[in-house]
Amino acid sequence: RLGLLDSHIGLILVYIAIQVPFSTWILKGFFDSIPIELEEAAKIDGCTRLQALLRVVLPLSLTGIAATLIFIAMNSWGQFILPFLLISKDSLAPVSVGILLIQGSYQQISTHLIAAASVLAMLPAVVLVLVLQKFIIKVLMAGALKG
């Protein structure tokens, strides 16, 4: 009745339900590692609680947020079972299921076609990493530097 079966929205909601506890668990560790004294010092300097969060805590936790986003993206990108079970329309199938559909649509397995489809499936992730490479290195180095 809600129209969530055989829809992208339904699949997205399932992914959210899976990823939120994992993200909360990882981010809690990063936020707990930031000393409370830094937030208190920002309040003494005249920051409100929101300003202390935005100007002190958030920049220090960028590494954790980036790591969490990378884990979530990797986990969601490689999913096969959930879309395979929840989406039955071929037109709504994600790339991981689409490669299986290519294999099943021919009498014999065409390894060249499956290899080409796999390369095309990896292409968006590779382009994203190449575009965000400087930011990724900057965030990773921010966690390694002292000061």
C-alpha positions in Angstrom: 0.0 0.0 0.0 2.9 2.4 0.6 4.5 1.6 -2.8 7.8 0.7 -1.3 8.1 -2.7 -2.9 9.8 -2.7 -6.3 10.9 1.0 -5.9 14.1 2.8 -5.4 12.7 4.6 -2.4 12.0 1.3 -0.6 15.5 0.2 -1.3 17.0 3.5 0.0 15.0 3.2 3.2 16.3 -0.3 3.8 19.9 1.0 3.2 19.3 3.8 5.7 17.9 1.4 8.3 21.1 -0.7 7.9 23.6 2.2 7.8 22.4 4.5 10.5 23.3 2.2 13.5 26.7 1.5 11.9 27.4 5.2 11.3 26.3 6.2 14.8 28.6 3.6 16.3 31.6 4.8 14.3 31.0 8.5 14.7 30.4 8.2 18.4 34.0 6.9 18.7 35.3 9.9 16.8 33.3 12.4 18.7 34.3 10.8 22.0 38.0 11.2 21.1 37.6 15.0 20.9 38.4 16.5 24.4 35.5 18.2 26.0 37.9 20.9 27.1 38.1 22.2 23.6 34.4 22.8 23.5 34.4 24.4 26.9 37.3 26.7 25.8 35.2 27.8 22.8 32.3 28.6 25.1 34.6 30.7 27.3 35.7 32.6 24.2 32.1 33.5 23.6 30.9 30.8 21.3 27.4 29.4 21.7 27.0 25.7 21.8 26.1 25.5 18.1 29.1 27.7 17.2 31.4 25.5 19.3 30.1 22.5 17.4 30.5 24.1 14.0 33.8 25.8 14.6 35.7 23.4 16.9 34.1 19.9 17.0 33.1 19.5 13.3 36.5 20.4 11.8 38.2 18.0 14.2 35.8 15.2 13.3 36.1 15.6 9.5 38.3 12.6 9.3 35.7 10.4 11.1 32.9 11.8 9.0 34.9 11.1 5.8 35.8 7.6 6.9 32.2 6.9 7.7 31.0 8.1 4.4 33.6 6.0 2.6 32.5 2.9 4.6 28.8 3.6 3.8 29.5 4.2 0.1 31.6 1.0 -0.2 29.0 -1.1 1.6 26.1 0.3 -0.4 27.8 0.2 -3.8 28.7 -3.4 -3.6 25.3 -4.6 -2.4 23.8 -7.4 -4.4 21.4 -9.5 -2.2 19.1 -6.7 -1.1 18.3 -5.3 -4.6 18.1 -8.8 -5.9 15.5 -9.7 -3.3 13.6 -6.5 -3.1 13.4 -5.4 -6.7 11.8 -7.7 -9.3 11.5 -5.3 -12.2 14.5 -5.4 -14.5 14.2 -1.7 -15.3 14.7 -0.7 -11.7 17.6 -3.1 -11.0 21.0 -1.5 -10.0 24.2 -2.2 -11.8 25.2 -5.2 -9.6 21.9 -7.0 -10.4 22.0 -5.8 -14.0 25.3 -7.7 -14.6 23.5 -10.9 -13.5 20.6 -10.1 -15.8 23.0 -9.7 -18.7 24.4 -13.1 -17.9 20.9 -14.7 -17.8 19.6 -13.1 -21.0 22.0 -15.0 -23.3 22.1 -18.8 -24.0 25.8 -19.0 -23.1 27.8 -16.8 -20.8 29.7 -14.0 -22.6 32.6 -13.2 -20.4 33.6 -10.3 -22.6 30.2 -8.7 -22.1 30.3 -9.2 -18.3 33.8 -7.8 -18.1 32.8 -4.7 -20.0 29.7 -4.3 -17.8 31.9 -4.6 -14.7 34.3 -2.0 -15.9 31.4 0.4 -16.7 30.0 -0.3 -13.2 33.3 0.7 -11.6 33.7 3.8 -13.7 31.6 6.2 -11.5 33.5 5.2 -8.4 36.9 5.6 -10.1 35.9 9.1 -11.4 34.6 10.1 -8.0 37.9 9.1 -6.3 39.9 11.0 -9.0 37.8 14.1 -8.6 37.9 14.0 -4.8 41.4 12.8 -4.4 42.8 16.1 -3.1 40.0 16.4 -0.5 40.5 12.8 0.6 44.2 13.2 1.1 43.6 16.5 2.9 41.1 14.9 5.3 43.3 11.9 6.0 46.3 14.1 6.6 44.3 16.3 9.0 43.9 13.4 11.3 47.6 12.6 11.2 49.0 16.0 11.9 49.5 17.4 15.4 48.2 20.7 16.4 
